[in-house]
Amino acid sequence: MLTTFLFLLKFALIPVKDFGHISMNALIILHGHHAYGSLFKFWGWRVLVQSVFLMLLPWLITSHYISCV
């Protein structure tokens, strides 16, 4: 459980350092520009997954802490 959590945390937080890319990709996915190709679609989905994960992060930490106590 903890290993999976740390892996997901690593996957979610490494690209978050570059907020410029995240903003750009969020705009691309919102506007639906197909001219940018599949690379931006991939990054757009990754940003979406990261956003959901970061919203769930406090709940995951709390539930893990409670289960350990």
KACOR-V789400 format. One record per helix or strand of 3 or more residues. SS is the DSSP state (@ for helix, = for strand). FROM is the first residue (numbers start at 1). TO is the last residue. If there is no record, write none. Layout:
<<SS | FROM | TO> <SS | FROM | TO>>
//
This chain:
<<@ | 2 | 17> <@ | 19 | 31> <@ | 34 | 36> <@ | 38 | 68>>
//
